Amino acid sequence: MQKRIWSALTLAVCVAAAPQVPVDAQEGRGRGLAAGGTIAGAGRGYPTPEQYAGSKEAQAHVARARAIAGSDPKLLARFENACGPLGPQRPALEAQNAGQKPAPPQPVEPVRIFDNLWYFGFNTVGAWAIQTSDGIILIDALNTVQDAETLIEPALRKVGLSPADVKYVIVGHGHFDHFGGAPYFQDKYKARIALSALDWDLIERPNPNANPAQANRPRPRRDVVVSDGQTITVGDATVTLMVTPGHTVGTLAYLIPVKYRGQPLTVLMLSGANITPDRASLTAFNRALDAAKAAGAQALINGHPGLFGDELGWMDQLRKNPNGPNDFVYTKDQFAKFIDIMKECAASRVVAMGL
Ligand SMILES: [Zn+2]
C-alpha cells in the first residue's frame, strides 16, 4: 500500500475510478476516462494522500483492516487492494496514473467461473450470464449493440446457451460500458432491462459533454425500475439487488445464488468498486456487505476484471484447468473477514475526508 500512497501523490489531480463520471466519459475501452475529462481524485469523493496519511482516525481503520487480514496471504492481498486513499482501481486507470499506456481492450474467451455463471467480454470490461432452470439472467451488456451482437450472442452459443433464453439484463449502473448492449436484447429477444431508478434517470438525461456519436447511441427503454432490496427471480435463481450510491447515484450490488461443483454458493457483485464519497454511500455500502455476510457469500465479482485482484489470471487458470483451483472462491469465514476489511478501508477514506 506504501507504493500506492506514493503513486497517489501524482494521482491527486489525475484519474481514479470515479463517482458520477459523465455517462459518455466512461467506456470499457479505457479511452473514455483518459479523454473524458477530469474526474475524481482529491476533493471528489476521495481524500488526498496527505489527508489519508495524516488522519489518525483513517489510519486506525487501516490498522484494523490489516489486523483482520492477519497472516492469510489471500486476505493480505485484498487488504492491499481495498485500502489506500483511492481503494480498488481498474488496471487501465492504474496504468494511466503511473504514466503508462493501458493495455488495449481485447476480447477474451468466455469462461465458466461457477457451474452456472460465465464471464464474457473484454479484458477491460465484461458481462456475466447466470443460467437458471427457466432462462438466463445477464448482468451488464458491454458498450454497444454491436458488442451484444458480435460478442455476447456468439459467446452464449459457444458455451451452449441460447440468446433467446435471456429473460433479464440487470445493469449494474448507468454507464455505457454496462448498458450499451442492452437495447439489443430488449428489441430482439424482448428481455426485461433492469436498472435503479436514479440510474434510469442518469442514462435518459442528455449529457451536454457527449460527442454526437455517443449522444446518439441507443439506450434501453425504461423498463424494470429496481429499488433497494428488490429481488428478481428466474427459474430456480433469485438475485437480490441493493442500491449502493457512489460510483453513480444508483449503482447496484447483487447477491447471486450459483452452484459450485454441485453445491450452492452465494456470489457478491459490486458494480461500483467500493466508492463511498460520503457518509450516506458508506452506510449503503455497509448494508450491502452485511447482507452478503448474512447470506454466507464466498466470492466477489464486478464488471472490470483486475479491479479486486488478478481476476484475468484467475479466469485463465480456470480456462486451462476448469476443475482445478478457483481463486474467486473463499471460505465463508475468509469472506466474512474480507467483508470486514472492505468496510474498514471504505470508512478510512470517508473519515480521512473529515466526513
Ligand atoms: Zn462506471
Residues whose N, C-alpha, C, O or C-beta is under 5 A from the ligand:
A	BS01	ZN	Q26 H175
